[in-house]
Amino acid sequence: MGLLSAMDAVMGMPMSSVLADIPVQQEIKEALLAQPGRFCSILEIAKNYEQGEWKQLSASPKLGRIPEEALPDLFVQALDWARQIVGFTH
C-alpha cells in the first residue's frame, strides 16, 4: 500500500485510474481509495506517522492495537522493505 499510496500524484492521475489495471487485493484498493475497510486505518496510521501528523495519529482508533513505541521500528522496517523492492541499497 505504501508504495502505491502516492502513485496518483506521481502519475498525475486519479488513484482509481492508477489501480484499474494493477492486480492487488480489493481490500488494498479500498484503502488506497480511502474507503472503509480492514487496511484503511493501517494506511492512515502509516501516512500520519510519515507526515508527522501526531494529533491524527494518536486519534486513530486502530492505533490502540499497535504499541505506539513500536511505530519507529515498524516505519524503518517498511522503508527497508520498500528499498529492497525497488532495488535501492543503503
The first five atom37 places (N, CA, C, CB, O) and aatype in JSON, in Angstrom:
{
  "aatype": [12, 7, 10, 10, 15, 0, 12, 3, 0, 19, 12, 7, 12, 14, 12, 15, 15, 19, 10, 0, 3, 9, 14, 19, 5, 5, 6, 9, 11, 6, 0, 10, 10, 0, 5, 14, 7, 1, 13, 4, 15, 9, 10, 6, 9, 0, 11, 2, 18, 6, 5, 7, 6, 17, 11, 5, 10, 15, 0, 15, 14, 11, 10, 7, 1, 9, 14, 6, 6, 0, 10, 14, 3, 10, 13, 19, 5, 0, 10, 3, 17, 0, 1, 5, 9, 19, 7, 13, 16, 8],
  "atom_mask": [
    [1, 1, 1, 1, 1],
    [1, 1, 1, 0, 1],
    [1, 1, 1, 1, 1],
    [1, 1, 1, 1, 1],
    [1, 1, 1, 1, 1],
    [1, 1, 1, 1, 1],
    [1, 1, 1, 1, 1],
    [1, 1, 1, 1, 1],
    [1, 1, 1, 1, 1],
    [1, 1, 1, 1, 1],
    [1, 1, 1, 1, 1],
    [1, 1, 1, 0, 1],
    [1, 1, 1, 1, 1],
    [1, 1, 1, 1, 1],
    [1, 1, 1, 1, 1],
    [1, 1, 1, 1, 1],
    [1, 1, 1, 1, 1],
    [1, 1, 1, 1, 1],
    [1, 1, 1, 1, 1],
    [1, 1, 1, 1, 1],
    [1, 1, 1, 1, 1],
    [1, 1, 1, 1, 1],
    [1, 1, 1, 1, 1],
    [1, 1, 1, 1, 1],
    [1, 1, 1, 1, 1],
    [1, 1, 1, 1, 1],
    [1, 1, 1, 1, 1],
    [1, 1, 1, 1, 1],
    [1, 1, 1, 1, 1],
    [1, 1, 1, 1, 1],
    [1, 1, 1, 1, 1],
    [1, 1, 1, 1, 1],
    [1, 1, 1, 1, 1],
    [1, 1, 1, 1, 1],
    [1, 1, 1, 1, 1],
    [1, 1, 1, 1, 1],
    [1, 1, 1, 0, 1],
    [1, 1, 1, 1, 1],
    [1, 1, 1, 1, 1],
    [1, 1, 1, 1, 1],
    [1, 1, 1, 1, 1],
    [1, 1, 1, 1, 1],
    [1, 1, 1, 1, 1],
    [1, 1, 1, 1, 1],
    [1, 1, 1, 1, 1],
    [1, 1, 1, 1, 1],
    [1, 1, 1, 1, 1],
    [1, 1, 1, 1, 1],
    [1, 1, 1, 1, 1],
    [1, 1, 1, 1, 1],
    [1, 1, 1, 1, 1],
    [1, 1, 1, 0, 1],
    [1, 1, 1, 1, 1],
    [1, 1, 1, 1, 1],
    [1, 1, 1, 1, 1],
    [1, 1, 1, 1, 1],
    [1, 1, 1, 1, 1],
    [1, 1, 1, 1, 1],
    [1, 1, 1, 1, 1],
    [1, 1, 1, 1, 1],
    [1, 1, 1, 1, 1],
    [1, 1, 1, 1, 1],
    [1, 1, 1, 1, 1],
    [1, 1, 1, 0, 1],
    [1, 1, 1, 1, 1],
    [1, 1, 1, 1, 1],
    [1, 1, 1, 1, 1],
    [1, 1, 1, 1, 1],
    [1, 1, 1, 1, 1],
    [1, 1, 1, 1, 1],
    [1, 1, 1, 1, 1],
    [1, 1, 1, 1, 1],
    [1, 1, 1, 1, 1],
    [1, 1, 1, 1, 1],
    [1, 1, 1, 1, 1],
    [1, 1, 1, 1, 1],
    [1, 1, 1, 1, 1],
    [1, 1, 1, 1, 1],
    [1, 1, 1, 1, 1],
    [1, 1, 1, 1, 1],
    [1, 1, 1, 1, 1],
    [1, 1, 1, 1, 1],
    [1, 1, 1, 1, 1],
    [1, 1, 1, 1, 1],
    [1, 1, 1, 1, 1],
    [1, 1, 1, 1, 1],
    [1, 1, 1, 0, 1],
    [1, 1, 1, 1, 1],
    [1, 1, 1, 1, 1],
    [1, 1, 1, 1, 1]
  ],
  "atom_positions": [
    [[0.82, -1.19, 0.0], [0.0, 0.0, 0.0], [0.86, 1.25, 0.0], [-0.93, 0.0, 1.19], [0.58, 2.22, -0.7]],
    [[1.92, 1.21, 0.79], [2.78, 2.38, 0.88], [3.39, 2.77, -0.44], [0.0, 0.0, 0.0], [3.44, 3.95, -0.79]],
    [[3.85, 1.78, -1.18], [4.46, 2.07, -2.48], [3.44, 2.63, -3.46], [5.1, 0.81, -3.06], [3.8, 3.44, -4.32]],
    [[2.22, 2.22, -3.35], [1.18, 2.68, -4.27], [0.49, 3.97, -3.82], [0.15, 1.61, -4.45], [-0.16, 4.64, -4.63]],
    [[0.63, 4.33, -2.55], [-0.18, 5.41, -1.99], [0.08, 6.78, -2.62], [0.06, 5.5, -0.53], [-0.78, 7.66, -2.51]],
    [[1.2, 6.98, -3.25], [1.48, 8.27, -3.88], [1.51, 8.18, -5.4], [2.81, 8.81, -3.38], [1.86, 9.15, -6.07]],
    [[1.14, 7.05, -5.95], [1.22, 6.88, -7.4], [0.28, 7.81, -8.16], [0.91, 5.45, -7.77], [0.57, 8.16, -9.31]],
    [[-0.82, 8.21, -7.55], [-1.71, 9.14, -8.22], [-1.0, 10.47, -8.46], [-2.99, 9.36, -7.4], [-1.12, 11.05, -9.54]],
    [[-0.27, 10.94, -7.47], [0.48, 12.19, -7.61], [1.64, 12.03, -8.59], [1.0, 12.67, -6.25], [1.89, 12.91, -9.41]],
    [[2.34, 10.91, -8.5], [3.48, 10.66, -9.39], [3.04, 10.59, -10.85], [4.19, 9.36, -8.99], [3.7, 11.13, -11.73]],
    [[1.91, 9.93, -11.09], [1.45, 9.73, -12.46], [0.5, 10.83, -12.93], [0.76, 8.39, -12.57], [0.14, 10.88, -14.1]],
    [[0.09, 11.72, -12.02], [-0.8, 12.8, -12.39], [-2.18, 12.32, -12.83], [0.0, 0.0, 0.0], [-2.76, 12.86, -13.78]],
    [[-2.69, 11.32, -12.14], [-4.0, 10.79, -12.49], [-4.71, 10.33, -11.23], [-3.86, 9.62, -13.5], [-4.07, 10.1, -10.2]],
    [[-6.02, 10.19, -11.29], [-6.76, 9.74, -10.11], [-6.33, 8.34, -9.67], [-8.26, 9.75, -10.39], [-5.97, 7.49, -10.49]],
    [[-6.37, 8.12, -8.36], [-5.98, 6.83, -7.82], [-6.82, 5.71, -8.43], [-6.12, 6.82, -6.3], [-6.3, 4.62, -8.68]],
    [[-8.09, 5.95, -8.67], [-8.94, 4.9, -9.26], [-8.41, 4.48, -10.63], [-10.39, 5.4, -9.4], [-8.49, 3.3, -10.98]],
    [[-7.87, 5.41, -11.4], [-7.28, 5.07, -12.7], [-5.98, 4.31, -12.54], [-7.05, 6.34, -13.52], [-5.7, 3.37, -13.28]],
    [[-5.17, 4.72, -11.56], [-3.91, 4.03, -11.3], [-4.17, 2.57, -10.95], [-3.13, 4.73, -10.15], [-3.46, 1.67, -11.41]],
    [[-5.2, 2.34, -10.14], [-5.47, 1.0, -9.64], [-6.25, 0.12, -10.62], [-6.23, 1.09, -8.36], [-6.37, -1.08, -10.41]],
    [[-6.78, 0.72, -11.67], [-7.65, -0.03, -12.59], [-6.97, -1.28, -13.16], [-8.08, 0.87, -13.73], [-7.62, -2.31, -13.31]],
    [[-5.7, -1.19, -13.47], [-5.02, -2.31, -14.12], [-3.95, -2.97, -13.25], [-4.4, -1.85, -15.39], [-3.14, -3.76, -13.75]],
    [[-3.93, -2.64, -11.97], [-2.94, -3.23, -11.08], [-3.58, -4.37, -10.3], [-2.35, -2.16, -10.11], [-4.59, -4.17, -9.62]],
    [[-3.0, -5.56, -10.38], [-3.59, -6.71, -9.68], [-3.23, -6.74, -8.2], [-3.13, -8.01, -10.34], [-2.28, -7.41, -7.79]],
    [[-4.01, -6.01, -7.41], [-3.84, -6.05, -5.95], [-5.18, -6.41, -5.33], [-3.32, -4.69, -5.4], [-6.23, -6.28, -5.95]],
    [[-5.13, -6.87, -4.09], [-6.35, -7.27, -3.38], [-7.35, -6.11, -3.33], [-6.01, -7.74, -1.95], [-6.96, -4.94, -3.26]],
    [[-8.61, -6.46, -3.37], [-9.67, -5.45, -3.31], [-9.57, -4.61, -2.04], [-11.04, -6.13, -3.38], [-9.81, -3.4, -2.08]],
    [[-9.22, -5.24, -0.92], [-9.1, -4.51, 0.35], [-8.0, -3.44, 0.27], [-8.8, -5.48, 1.49], [-8.13, -2.37, 0.87]],
    [[-6.94, -3.73, -0.45], [-5.87, -2.75, -0.61], [-6.34, -1.61, -1.51], [-4.59, -3.42, -1.2], [-6.06, -0.45, -1.23]],
    [[-7.04, -1.94, -2.58], [-7.6, -0.9, -3.44], [-8.53, 0.01, -2.65], [-8.34, -1.51, -4.62], [-8.49, 1.23, -2.8]],
    [[-9.37, -0.58, -1.81], [-10.3, 0.2, -1.0], [-9.55, 1.15, -0.07], [-11.21, -0.74, -0.19], [-9.93, 2.3, 0.09]],
    [[-8.48, 0.67, 0.55], [-7.7, 1.52, 1.45], [-7.07, 2.67, 0.68], [-6.61, 0.69, 2.15], [-7.09, 3.81, 1.14]],
    [[-6.51, 2.39, -0.48], [-5.88, 3.43, -1.29], [-6.89, 4.44, -1.81], [-5.14, 2.82, -2.45], [-6.54, 5.58, -2.12]],
    [[-8.14, 4.03, -1.9], [-9.21, 4.94, -2.31], [-9.93, 5.56, -1.11], [-10.23, 4.19, -3.2], [-10.98, 6.18, -1.25]],
    [[-9.34, 5.37, 0.09], [-9.86, 5.92, 1.36], [-11.27, 5.43, 1.67], [-9.86, 7.44, 1.31], [-12.08, 6.15, 2.25]],
    [[-11.55, 4.19, 1.27], [-12.84, 3.58, 1.59], [-12.68, 2.76, 2.87], [-13.35, 2.7, 0.41], [-11.64, 2.14, 3.08]],
    [[-13.71, 2.75, 3.7], [-13.6, 1.98, 4.95], [-13.29, 0.51, 4.66], [-14.9, 2.09, 5.77], [-13.8, -0.08, 3.71]],
    [[-12.46, -0.04, 5.5], [-12.11, -1.45, 5.35], [-10.97, -1.81, 6.28], [0.0, 0.0, 0.0], [-10.49, -0.99, 7.06]],
    [[-10.55, -3.03, 6.16], [-9.53, -3.59, 7.04], [-8.2, -2.84, 7.0], [-9.29, -5.02, 6.67], [-7.56, -2.68, 8.04]],
    [[-7.78, -2.38, 5.82], [-6.46, -1.76, 5.69], [-6.48, -0.24, 5.69], [-5.82, -2.23, 4.43], [-5.43, 0.39, 5.77]],
    [[-7.65, 0.36, 5.61], [-7.74, 1.82, 5.54], [-7.12, 2.48, 6.76], [-9.2, 2.24, 5.41], [-6.34, 3.43, 6.61]],
    [[-7.43, 2.01, 7.95], [-6.88, 2.6, 9.17], [-5.37, 2.4, 9.26], [-7.55, 2.0, 10.4], [-4.65, 3.27, 9.73]],
    [[-4.9, 1.26, 8.8], [-3.46, 0.99, 8.84], [-2.72, 1.95, 7.91], [-3.17, -0.48, 8.44], [-1.68, 2.48, 8.28]],
    [[-3.26, 2.17, 6.73], [-2.65, 3.11, 5.8], [-2.69, 4.52, 6.37], [-3.36, 3.07, 4.44], [-1.73, 5.28, 6.23]],
    [[-3.78, 4.86, 7.02], [-3.91, 6.18, 7.66], [-2.85, 6.37, 8.74], [-5.33, 6.36, 8.26], [-2.25, 7.43, 8.84]],
    [[-2.62, 5.35, 9.56], [-1.59, 5.41, 10.6], [-0.22, 5.62, 9.96], [-1.59, 4.11, 11.45], [0.55, 6.47, 10.42]],
    [[0.08, 4.87, 8.92], [1.38, 4.99, 8.26], [1.58, 6.39, 7.67], [1.51, 3.93, 7.15], [2.64, 6.99, 7.83]],
    [[0.55, 6.9, 6.99], [0.66, 8.24, 6.4], [0.82, 9.31, 7.48], [-0.57, 8.55, 5.55], [1.64, 10.21, 7.35]],
    [[0.03, 9.21, 8.55], [0.13, 10.2, 9.62], [1.5, 10.17, 10.28], [-0.95, 9.95, 10.66], [2.06, 11.22, 10.61]],
    [[2.05, 8.97, 10.47], [3.38, 8.86, 11.07], [4.42, 9.47, 10.13], [3.73, 7.38, 11.36], [5.26, 10.26, 10.56]],
    [[4.36, 9.11, 8.87], [5.33, 9.59, 7.89], [5.29, 11.12, 7.75], [5.06, 8.95, 6.52], [6.32, 11.76, 7.56]],
    [[4.1, 11.7, 7.86], [3.93, 13.13, 7.69], [4.03, 13.91, 9.0], [2.61, 13.42, 7.03], [3.91, 15.13, 9.02]],
    [[4.24, 13.19, 10.11], [4.36, 13.85, 11.4], [3.05, 14.45, 11.9], [0.0, 0.0, 0.0], [3.05, 15.43, 12.64]],
    [[1.95, 13.86, 11.49], [0.62, 14.32, 11.92], [0.27, 13.62, 13.24], [-0.47, 14.02, 10.83], [-0.54, 12.7, 13.27]],
    [[0.89, 14.09, 14.32], [0.82, 13.39, 15.6], [-0.57, 13.39, 16.2], [1.79, 14.0, 16.57], [-0.98, 12.4, 16.8]],
    [[-1.32, 14.49, 16.06], [-2.68, 14.53, 16.62], [-3.57, 13.5, 15.93], [-3.29, 15.95, 16.47], [-4.29, 12.74, 16.6]],
    [[-3.53, 13.46, 14.59], [-4.34, 12.49, 13.87], [-3.88, 11.07, 14.18], [-4.28, 12.75, 12.35], [-4.69, 10.15, 14.29]],
    [[-2.58, 10.9, 14.31], [-2.03, 9.57, 14.62], [-2.55, 9.07, 15.96], [-0.5, 9.6, 14.63], [-3.02, 7.94, 16.06]],
    [[-2.47, 9.9, 16.97], [-2.91, 9.46, 18.29], [-4.42, 9.3, 18.38], [-2.43, 10.43, 19.35], [-4.92, 8.62, 19.27]],
    [[-5.17, 9.93, 17.46], [-6.63, 9.82, 17.46], [-7.13, 8.6, 16.68], [-7.24, 11.08, 16.88], [-8.32, 8.29, 16.72]],
    [[-6.23, 7.92, 15.98], [-6.64, 6.77, 15.17], [-7.14, 5.64, 16.06], [-5.48, 6.29, 14.28], [-6.44, 5.22, 16.98]],
    [[-8.34, 5.13, 15.78], [-8.87, 4.05, 16.62], [-8.05, 2.77, 16.55], [-10.29, 3.75, 16.22], [-8.0, 2.03, 17.54]],
    [[-7.4, 2.49, 15.43], [-6.61, 1.26, 15.29], [-5.26, 1.34, 15.98], [-6.4, 0.94, 13.82], [-4.61, 0.32, 16.21]],
    [[-4.82, 2.56, 16.33], [-3.51, 2.69, 16.97], [-3.47, 1.93, 18.28], [-3.18, 4.15, 17.2], [-2.39, 1.5, 18.69]],
    [[-4.59, 1.76, 18.93], [-4.65, 1.0, 20.17], [-4.19, -0.43, 20.03], [0.0, 0.0, 0.0], [-3.8, -1.06, 21.01]],
    [[-4.22, -0.95, 18.81], [-3.78, -2.33, 18.57], [-2.29, -2.41, 18.27], [-4.57, -2.94, 17.41], [-1.71, -3.5, 18.24]],
    [[-1.65, -1.25, 18.04], [-0.23, -1.2, 17.74], [0.44, -0.39, 18.85], [0.04, -0.57, 16.31], [0.09, 0.77, 19.06]],
    [[1.39, -0.97, 19.56], [2.07, -0.19, 20.6], [2.75, 1.03, 19.97], [3.11, -1.07, 21.35], [3.53, 0.89, 19.02]],
    [[2.46, 2.2, 20.49], [2.99, 3.44, 19.9], [4.52, 3.43, 19.85], [2.5, 4.65, 20.69], [5.12, 3.97, 18.92]],
    [[5.15, 2.83, 20.84], [6.61, 2.79, 20.85], [7.18, 1.88, 19.76], [7.1, 2.34, 22.22], [8.38, 1.93, 19.48]],
    [[6.34, 1.04, 19.16], [6.8, 0.17, 18.08], [6.8, 0.87, 16.72], [5.92, -1.07, 18.01], [7.43, 0.39, 15.78]],
    [[6.12, 2.01, 16.61], [5.99, 2.68, 15.32], [7.32, 3.06, 14.66], [5.18, 3.91, 15.5], [7.47, 2.84, 13.46]],
    [[8.29, 3.62, 15.39], [9.55, 3.96, 14.71], [10.22, 2.74, 14.06], [10.52, 4.6, 15.69], [10.68, 2.82, 12.92]],
    [[10.28, 1.64, 14.79], [10.91, 0.43, 14.25], [10.11, -0.13, 13.07], [11.05, -0.63, 15.34], [10.69, -0.56, 12.07]],
    [[8.79, -0.12, 13.19], [7.95, -0.6, 12.08], [8.13, 0.28, 10.84], [6.47, -0.61, 12.5], [8.15, -0.23, 9.72]],
    [[8.26, 1.58, 11.05], [8.46, 2.5, 9.94], [9.79, 2.22, 9.24], [8.41, 3.97, 10.44], [9.85, 2.18, 8.01]],
    [[10.85, 2.03, 10.0], [12.16, 1.73, 9.42], [12.12, 0.4, 8.68], [13.25, 1.7, 10.53], [12.69, 0.28, 7.59]],
    [[11.46, -0.6, 9.25], [11.33, -1.89, 8.57], [10.6, -1.73, 7.23], [10.59, -2.9, 9.46], [10.99, -2.33, 6.23]],
    [[9.56, -0.92, 7.23], [8.8, -0.7, 5.99], [9.67, 0.01, 4.95], [7.54, 0.13, 6.28], [9.61, -0.33, 3.77]],
    [[10.46, 0.99, 5.38], [11.36, 1.67, 4.44], [12.39, 0.71, 3.87], [12.06, 2.84, 5.14], [12.66, 0.73, 2.67]],
    [[12.96, -0.12, 4.73], [13.94, -1.11, 4.25], [13.31, -2.06, 3.24], [14.51, -1.91, 5.42], [13.91, -2.37, 2.22]],
    [[12.1, -2.52, 3.54], [11.4, -3.42, 2.63], [11.16, -2.74, 1.29], [10.07, -3.89, 3.24], [11.38, -3.34, 0.24]],
    [[10.7, -1.48, 1.32], [10.43, -0.75, 0.09], [11.71, -0.55, -0.73], [9.79, 0.61, 0.41], [11.69, -0.67, -1.95]],
    [[12.81, -0.26, -0.05], [14.09, -0.1, -0.75], [14.5, -1.41, -1.45], [15.2, 0.33, 0.24], [14.99, -1.39, -2.57]],
    [[14.28, -2.52, -0.78], [14.61, -3.81, -1.38], [13.74, -4.07, -2.62], [14.43, -4.94, -0.36], [14.22, -4.57, -3.63]],
    [[12.48, -3.73, -2.51], [11.55, -3.96, -3.62], [11.95, -3.17, -4.85], [10.14, -3.6, -3.21], [11.9, -3.69, -5.97]],
    [[12.34, -1.91, -4.66], [12.69, -1.08, -5.82], [14.17, -1.16, -6.18], [12.31, 0.36, -5.55], [14.61, -0.52, -7.12]],
    [[14.92, -1.95, -5.42], [16.3, -2.2, -5.77], [17.31, -1.21, -5.23], [0.0, 0.0, 0.0], [18.46, -1.2, -5.68]],
    [[16.92, -0.36, -4.28], [17.87, 0.56, -3.66], [18.6, -0.15, -2.54], [17.16, 1.83, -3.13], [18.04, -1.04, -1.9]],
    [[19.85, 0.24, -2.31], [20.6, -0.31, -1.18], [21.01, 0.85, -0.27], [21.85, -1.11, -1.67], [20.95, 2.02, -0.66]],
    [[21.42, 0.51, 0.93], [21.82, 1.55, 1.91], [23.11, 2.18, 1.47], [21.98, 0.95, 3.32], [23.62, 3.07, 2.15]]
  ]
}
